[in-house]
Amino acid sequence: MTQTIHIVGGGLAGSEAAWQIAEAGHRAVLHEMRPRRGTEAHRGEGLAELVCSNSFRSDDAHGNAVGLLHQEMRSLGSLIMRAADAHQVPAGGALAVDRDGFSAAVTAALAGHPNVTVVREEVEGLPPEEWGPCIVATGPLTAPALAEGIRGLTGRDSLAFFDAIAPIVHRDSIDMEVAWFQSRYDKPGPGGTGADYLNCPMDREQYDAFVAALCAGEKIGFKEWEGTPYFDGCLPIEVMAERGPETLRHGPMKPVGLTNPRAPDRKPCAIVQLRQDNALGTLYNMVGFQTKLTYSEQVRIFRTIPGLENAEFARLGGLHRNTYLDSPRLLDATLRLKARPALRFAGQITGCEGYVESAAVGLMAGRFAVAEAMDAPLQPLPQTTALGALIAHITGGHVSAEEGGGPRSFQPMNVNFGLFPPLDRMPRGEAGRRLRGPEKAALKKRALTDRARADLAAWMAGDIAVPAAAE
Ligand SMILES: Cc1cc2nc3c(=O)[nH]c(=O)nc-3n(C[C@H](O)[C@H](O)[C@H](O)COP(=O)(O)OP(=O)(O)OC[C@H]3O[C@@H](n4cnc5c(N)ncnc54)[C@H](O)[C@@H]3O)c2cc1C
């Protein structure tokens, strides 16, 4: 039977979700508030407007996680990828698009689809229950009345209006000859062992140079409409440094309750702590290091921290206006709100980050909604695929600091190889030669993406994507 599924928000995620639903033979009613009501960042009235850069980042499906995500979306019939490919502009190994042509193509494809109705209206407050299944994809600048409605349903702390992103480091790039595992005062806390944090020690000279670098480093300003979205509990690391040379070592870098096993008699001047970020244990976040430093400055300055000289960053820090849910707590594995399962969420509001990731989550939300309408549940996506890794992180893969008694810690995440389960066996060179450096990294990425392609193909063969709706 054909079902009608409502989608709120005609951005990257909502447009893709509507397309997937319509292509599966169901009716999609897409509610987009522009041009009747604008946002601080959108300029036009087209669907899937790119609000800033025109890049979908790397298109390398063998060496880059977002390139793999492109490939997976293409193989699942993504409208966003089809329009991006058709409106590509030269950008080396990246996929960049002519933003107007891209948005016009998405708008025309949806407007011309017999199963899609586009309604230009703001959904003020929660979508009415009589709509039945509904996907909310209203993005980082969700209109206030709907945001308030969501907060009323889920609790005030469950929907954030700003992010405060600390950099995340691949665990296997941290130098364990320098760093050590220990929780402050060896406290196990709930769910911990007493050795849950990775600690990187600094002597006085290193600390003073680090503070000076933070103060001098190039920063990104806030947009006028963003205001200054921080308060004393979550100051950017460089703002703390500017408050005085001792501030950081009495704040997030305090060296108390920790002993360096390699120099137990020498007290470090300061310590940078990293906390496990995902259940796989492949990613660690730099505690208290939210920042407005530019990305290149973050890499340069944070690699001066002892133990992080060769750090590979899965995500760099930032602070932005951004409306997003505490998804690992609130959403089930198919992106439904536990408190009201008729509502599904998609796009940046789920805590993914980026155009491609938002569209990818929209794609899966559309498919989950269709599967539910058909009463034919989808097999979970293998976490070894880029789509599966991203959804798994949003819906539960992140390890919350709350579990250890800390504050809410889920922050927006882009797709990256740290979200993928590690390989069973590291690839080796010819005649079983052990590999190192860039050669090892390239072969590892190749093995991860090959595994993803094989697993996605198997998943698609098992489910044959979404069955077409019977008339
Ligand atoms: C200023 C800014 C710059 C960014 N720059 C980049 C970048 O360069 N690269 C990148 O990859 N990512 C960027 N992002 C992050 C993010 O990937 C994009 O915001 C992306 O567009 C998110 O897709 P989405 O579909 O979730 O939301 P959006 O694309 O924002 O779509 C949401 C849609 O919902 C509509 N809407 C909101 N509330 C309602 C309502 N109540 N009723 C009806 N319609 C509603 C909005 O008008 C909008 O069209 C940026 C974000 C912001 C805010």
The ligand as a Tripos MOL2 file, in Angstrom:
@<TRIPOS>MOLECULE
LIG
   53    58     1     0     0
SMALL
NO_CHARGES

@<TRIPOS>ATOM
      1 C1         26.7650   28.9530    8.2280 C.3       1 LIG1
      2 C2         27.0040   27.5130    7.9190 C.ar      1 LIG1
      3 C3         28.0200   27.1540    7.0360 C.ar      1 LIG1
      4 C4         28.2370   25.8110    6.7320 C.ar      1 LIG1
      5 N1         29.2160   25.4870    5.8420 N.ar      1 LIG1
      6 C5         29.4000   24.2200    5.4710 C.ar      1 LIG1
      7 C6         30.3670   23.8940    4.4680 C.ar      1 LIG1
      8 O1         31.0460   24.7550    3.9340 O.2       1 LIG1
      9 N2         30.5270   22.5900    4.1310 N.ar      1 LIG1
     10 C7         29.7740   21.6020    4.6820 C.ar      1 LIG1
     11 O2         29.9510   20.4440    4.3070 O.2       1 LIG1
     12 N3         28.8670   21.8800    5.6400 N.ar      1 LIG1
     13 C8         28.6440   23.1590    6.0480 C.ar      1 LIG1
     14 N4         27.7200   23.4590    7.0120 N.ar      1 LIG1
     15 C9         27.0900   22.3690    7.7670 C.3       1 LIG1
     16 C10        25.9470   21.5540    7.1390 C.3       1 LIG1
     17 O3         26.4630   20.4960    6.4380 O.3       1 LIG1
     18 C11        24.9910   22.2770    6.2820 C.3       1 LIG1
     19 O4         24.3480   23.1890    7.1120 O.3       1 LIG1
     20 C12        23.9450   21.3580    5.5960 C.3       1 LIG1
     21 O5         23.2040   22.1790    4.7650 O.3       1 LIG1
     22 C13        23.0490   20.5820    6.5340 C.3       1 LIG1
     23 O6         22.0540   19.8900    5.8000 O.3       1 LIG1
     24 P1         20.5850   19.6960    6.4070 P.3       1 LIG1
     25 O7         19.7370   19.1330    5.3410 O.co2     1 LIG1
     26 O8         20.6580   18.9890    7.6830 O.co2     1 LIG1
     27 O9         20.1010   21.1920    6.7390 O.3       1 LIG1
     28 P2         19.8400   22.4010    5.7170 P.3       1 LIG1
     29 O10        20.5260   22.1800    4.4400 O.co2     1 LIG1
     30 O11        20.0790   23.6410    6.4660 O.co2     1 LIG1
     31 O12        18.2860   22.2650    5.4260 O.3       1 LIG1
     32 C14        17.3150   22.5060    6.4070 C.3       1 LIG1
     33 C15        16.1190   23.1430    5.7340 C.3       1 LIG1
     34 O13        15.0470   23.1720    6.6570 O.3       1 LIG1
     35 C16        14.3530   24.4110    6.5120 C.3       1 LIG1
     36 N5         13.6280   24.6240    7.7720 N.ar      1 LIG1
     37 C17        14.1370   24.9130    9.0030 C.ar      1 LIG1
     38 N6         13.1390   24.9450    9.9120 N.ar      1 LIG1
     39 C18        11.9720   24.6960    9.2540 C.ar      1 LIG1
     40 C19        10.6030   24.5970    9.6530 C.ar      1 LIG1
     41 N7         10.2360   24.7370   10.9320 N.pl3     1 LIG1
     42 N8          9.6700   24.3440    8.7150 N.ar      1 LIG1
     43 C20        10.0240   24.1640    7.4160 C.ar      1 LIG1
     44 N9         11.3080   24.2460    6.9690 N.ar      1 LIG1
     45 C21        12.2810   24.4930    7.8970 C.ar      1 LIG1
     46 C22        15.4480   25.3990    6.1730 C.3       1 LIG1
     47 O14        14.9440   26.5090    5.4820 O.3       1 LIG1
     48 C23        16.3820   24.5650    5.2960 C.3       1 LIG1
     49 O15        16.0820   24.6760    3.9250 O.3       1 LIG1
     50 C24        27.4490   24.7850    7.3410 C.ar      1 LIG1
     51 C25        26.4490   25.1520    8.2310 C.ar      1 LIG1
     52 C26        26.2050   26.4980    8.5140 C.ar      1 LIG1
     53 C27        25.0980   26.8510    9.4650 C.3       1 LIG1
@<TRIPOS>BOND
     1     1     2 1
     2     2     3 ar
     3     2    52 ar
     4     3     4 ar
     5     4     5 ar
     6     4    50 ar
     7     5     6 ar
     8     6     7 ar
     9     6    13 1
    10     7     8 2
    11     7     9 ar
    12     9    10 ar
    13    10    11 2
    14    10    12 ar
    15    12    13 ar
    16    13    14 ar
    17    14    15 1
    18    14    50 ar
    19    15    16 1
    20    16    17 1
    21    16    18 1
    22    18    19 1
    23    18    20 1
    24    20    21 1
    25    20    22 1
    26    22    23 1
    27    23    24 1
    28    24    25 2
    29    24    26 1
    30    24    27 1
    31    27    28 1
    32    28    29 2
    33    28    30 1
    34    28    31 1
    35    31    32 1
    36    32    33 1
    37    33    34 1
    38    33    48 1
    39    34    35 1
    40    35    36 1
    41    35    46 1
    42    36    37 ar
    43    36    45 ar
    44    37    38 ar
    45    38    39 ar
    46    39    40 ar
    47    39    45 ar
    48    40    41 1
    49    40    42 ar
    50    42    43 ar
    51    43    44 ar
    52    44    45 ar
    53    46    47 1
    54    46    48 1
    55    48    49 1
    56    50    51 ar
    57    51    52 ar
    58    52    53 1
@<TRIPOS>SUBSTRUCTURE
     1 LIG1         1 GROUP 0 **** ****
